[in-house]
Amino acid sequence: MSKERSVRFSTKKPIEHESFDYGDDGNTDFEKLMRMPPPALIEDKKFDQLDMCTAASLGWEFVEKIASTSVECSVKKNIAEWSPLMYAAYLGHVQVCEFLCSKGAPLEDKNELGQTALMLAASCGSKDMVVFLVNRGAEVNCQDKSGRSSLHYATQYNQSTITEVLAKAGGDPNLADKNGMTPMLNACKVGNDATVSLLFEYKGDPNRTNYAGENGEALAAEQPNVLKALQSQLTMNDVLRQLGLEKYIPIFEKSDITLNVFLNLKEKDLTELGITLFGPKKKLLNVIQQYKENGIIATEQDVVISQPQLEIPPRSRENSYNNLKNFNNHSENNKISTINTVDLQNQITVNSEVQAFLFKLMESKKIDDQTTMKCQNLIQRISAATDRLNFH
């Protein structure tokens, strides 16, 4: 036996292989193998019969060829628990679905993930298919193993036309999955303002939070069109609740202060309303200023706008209040609020450190896919917040 070396583009030692030296007599084993009779050929016609799942995925032409074979083949599932009806619904073959339903295919059959034919159709955007299944009686609010309904799938995959069909059929825009995500929150995250506006008509609530504590506004942080759609539906009471200032609702209601009126108020107006505490007043002034600068009602308070600290001498409570009031009047002539540069730089540094920690956490590969997605989402939100801080 002789030895050969293979050429490899590697710094490691080449692997040595042994090869047969046939010599003058040839290789008897190889010649013996070649003298063996070849296997029998199988005729093509034995492979022209498709199973019903494959045929349903291809369309009516293929289903029609095997339709007369057996009624049972119309409903039989494959190893992944997908039925022919599921394949046809997923790929938009309405005529195939009509045939399968006429043969008794169950509408509510589920695959290994708990998905029904309607869920699969909703994710792919075939309006005719979804309308057919809904009219046939498919359960619109049925949930899969992850808690998602057909409306979850429609909003998640940005199918606004399908969303409308399902909402009209009774789809719940506030039905939560196992992560606390609702179809309304999905629409906010995806960034389709038309879908968000549509779900408002069916009592979709963007103020609900998922299990990560994110509401519609937080999920739409990078979607200005969605933020405007959300804010067009906001009331003054919504803003106060999001700011944690619910106790001031009676004050605003008593004075008939609507959101449009509020956005034009000044500091002295808030004081006259009875909002004298520095913290609540600062939150409200921040919302007004952000709206005037960016056209967005920022209740997340990502950018903290603060007034310079006053050195108030130790006098009576009344004199201290008068000093603060005089200072506020002076600030009114100077655009009220400014950004504290030191606090701003500290916040930017903290954001950078948190991002670095999240990146290391993901690189460690000691977390599951769901946690990794949450880390990625947090990194994006922190980046956006940092960009806004740098802008200011």
N, C-alpha and C positions, 0 to 999 in steps of 0.2 A: 504494500500500500504506500502511495506517495502522499505528501502533504502539500496543501495549497494554502495561501494566505489571501484573505479578502481585503480589499482596500476600503477603509472607512474614514470618514471625515470626523475623527474623534481623537482626543488626546489619550484615550485609554489604549491599552495594549490590544493589538488586532487579535481577533478570534481565529483560531486554527481549525480548519475543517479537513476532514479526511475524504478522499474521493477514490473511487475504484479505478484501478489501472487495468483496462480491458486486455491489454497485451495483444498478442497475435490471434488468440483463440476467441476474442469477443466476450460478451457477457451472457452467459447461459441462462441466468435468471430472467433477464430482460427478454431474451428471445423466447423463452418458455411462456412468458406473460403475453407476448404478442401473438402466440399461436392459439391462445384461448379464444373460444367463440364470443363474439360481442353480445351484449344483452339484447333482449327482444325490444323492438321499437314499439312504442305505444301510439296508437292512431290519434290524430288531432281531435276527432269527433268525441273522444272520451273526455275532453277538457272543455267542451263548449257549453256545459251546464253550470251556470252560476248559482251560488247560494242566494237567498232572497235579500240578505243584508247588503251584499255587493250590488245586486241588481237595483235595489231601492236607492242606493247612493248614485247610481249611474243615470237613472231616469226611467220613464214609462216604457220606452221601447224595449228595454231589457226585462222589466218586470212582466210585461205582456207575454213574453216568450215562455215564461215559466209559471204563469198565473194559474194554469189549469192543472198543475202537478199535484198540489196539495193545499188544503186550507190551513193546515198547521204551520206550514212554512211561512205564512204571512205574519205570524206573531212570535215565532221562535227567536230567542235572543242568542247572541254570540257569547264568547268567553268574557268579554268586558261588560256584559249585561246590556248591550245596546240592541234594541229591536229594529226591525226594518223601518218601522214608523219613525223612530228617532233619526235614522240616517236620512230619510226622505225629508223630514221637517228641517233638519240641520242644513240641508243643501237646497231647500226651496222647491222640491218637486211636489206641487200641490195635487196633481192628478194621481200620483202614486199614493199620497196620503189618503185621498178620497177612496181609492180602491182598497187600501189596507184597512181603513176604518169600516168599510162595508163588509169586510171579512172578519170583523170582530177584534181588530187590534186595539188594546186598551190605551186610552189617552193618557192615563196617569201612571203607566209603567215607568220605572226609574232605572237608570244605569247604576254602576258601582259608586258614582259620586252623588247619587240621589237626584240627578237631573231628569226632568221630563221633556217630552217632545216640544212643549211650548217654551220652556227655558232655552232649549237649543235653537229654536227658530228665532226667539227674541234676540239672541246674541248675534245672529247673522244678517238681520235686516230685511227679511222677506215679508213685506206687509201682507201680501195675499195669503201667505202661509199662516201668519199669526191671526189674521181675520178668520180664516177657515177653522183653525183650532179653537179659537174663542167661541165662535158661533156653534161649534160642535159640542161645546160644554167643558172645555179644558179649565181646570182650576187655576185662576190667575194668581192667587196668593199662596199657592203651594210652595214650600221651601225645601231646598236640597240639604245635604248633610252639613253645609257651611252656613245654613240659614238664609241663603239667597233665594229670592223669588224671580219670576220672569221679568219683573220690572227692575230688579237689581241688575240683571244681565243687560237689559235694554239701555239703561243709563250708564252702566260701566263701559259698554262698547259704543257709546255715543250714538245710539239709534233713536233720534228724536221722533221720527214718524211712528216707530213701533211703541215708543213711550206713550204717545198720545192714544193709540189704540188700546193699550193695556190700562191706562188710567181711566179711560171712558168705560172700560169693562169692569171697573171696580178695584184695579190694582192699588195697593196701599203705598203711598209715597213715603210713609213714616215707619214702615215695617223694618225692624232692625235685624241684621244678620249676627253671627257669632262674634264679630268685631265691633258691633254697635253701629255699623254703617247702614244707612237707609238709602233708598233710591234717590231721595233729595240730596243727601250728602254726596252720593256718587256723582250726581250732576254738577254739583259745586266743584268737586275735585277735578272732574274731566274738563270743565271750563266751557260748557255749552250754555250760554245765557238764555237762548231760546227755550231749552229744556227746563231750565230753572224757572223761567217765567210761566211756562206751561204747568209745572207741578204746583206753583202757587195757587193756580185755579182749582186744584184738587186738594187744597189744604196741606200742601207740603210744608214742613217746618224746618227751616235752616238753622234754627237756634238749638236744636237738639245736638247732643254731643256723642261722639263714638267713645269707645272704651279707652282711647288715648287722650280723651279730653278735648278733641277738636270739634268745633262747630262748622257750619257752612262757610262762615267768613274766614276762619283759619285755613280751611282746606282750599279756599279760592284765593289765597294770599297773592298768587302770581297771575291771577286772571282778572284784570281790571274790568272787563265787560261783565263778568259774573258779579263782581263786587257792586257795580252800579245797579245791576238787576236786583241784587239782594237789598240794596239800600233804598231802591225805589219802593220797596214793600215795607220798609221799616216804619215804625211809629216812634213817637217820643218815648213811650213806655218801654219799647224794645231796647232803645239805646241806653236808657237808665238801668235796665236789668243787666245788660251786657257789661256795663261799667261797675256793677255792684252797688248802684245807688238807688235801689228800689224805694228806700224810705222817702225819697224826694218826689215820687210819683204824685201824691196828693197835692203838693205845691204846684206842680206844672199843670195838673188837671184843673185846679181851682182857678188858675190864671189863664186857662185856655191856651197854653203854650204848645203849639204843634211843632213838629220837627222842622218845618220850613222857617217858622218864626224863631226857633231856638238857634238855628245856624246863623242868624243875623244878630244875635245878642252880643253885648259887650260885658266886660267884667262888672261894671257898675249896675247893669241890669240884673245880673245874677245875685249881686248883693241885695238889691232892692227886693228880689224874690224871697230872700231869707236864706240864701246859700252863702254863709259867711265862713265856714270852715275852709282852711287852705287846701287840704287834700281833695275833697270833692270839687271845689271850684277849679283847681288845677286840671283835673281830669276833663271837666266840661270845656274849659278854655282850649285844651289840647285838641279835642274833637273839632271844635269850631275852626281853629287855626289850620289843622290838617285838611279840613274840607275846603277852606279858602285857597290853600296852596296846591292841593292835588286833586280836588274834586271828589275825594273819597272820605266816607265817614269811618274813621279809624278807631273802632272801639277796642282793638287789641292792645292799644297803648304801647306799641313797639318802641316808638321814639318818645322818650320822656322829656317834656319841655318844662323847665322849671324856672322860677324867678330867682334872682340873686338873693342871697341871705341878707337879712337886715340885722344890723347891730342895734337892738332895742335896749335902751338903758333900763335898769331895774326900777321902773316906776309902777304906778298903779295899773290895774288891768284895763281901766278905761283909757288912760293915756296911751298904753301900748296899742290898743285897738285903733285909736285916732292916728297914731304914727303909721300903722299899717295901712289904714284907709287913705292917708295922704300919699303914701308911697304908691299905692295902687292907682290913684288918680294921676300921679306923675307918669307911671308906666303906661297908662292908657294913651298918652301922647307919643309913646315910643314903641308902639306895636306890642305892648303888654309883655310877652314872654320871650326869653332868649334861652339858648342851650348852654348848660353848664359844661364847659369844655373838658374839665377833669373827669366828671362823671361819664361823659360821652366816650372818652378814650378808655376808661376802665371797662365800660360795657363792651367795647369793640375787642379788647384783650380777652375778656371772659368768653365772648363768642368764639374767638379763635381757639382757645383752649378746649372748649366743649367740642368743637368740630374735630380737633385732633384726637380727642378721647374716643369719639364715635368711630372715626376711621380705624383706630387701633382695635376697637372692639369688633368691627366687622372683619378685619384682617386676621383676627385670632381664630375665626371659624368655629367658635364655641357657642354660637347662637343659632337659632333656627331661622328659616326663611322669613317668617312673619316678623320677627324682631329685626332682621336685617332690613326689611322694607321700611319699618318704623324709623330705624337709624338714618336711612337714606332720606326719608321725608323730613326728619328733623334737621339734617345737614342742609337741605335745600331751603328750608324756612329760615335757618340761622343765617345763611348766605344772603338771602333777600333782606332780612332785617339789618344785617351789617352794611349792605349796599345803601340802604336808606339812611343809616346813621352816618356813613361816610359822605353821603350827599349833603346832609345837613351840616 
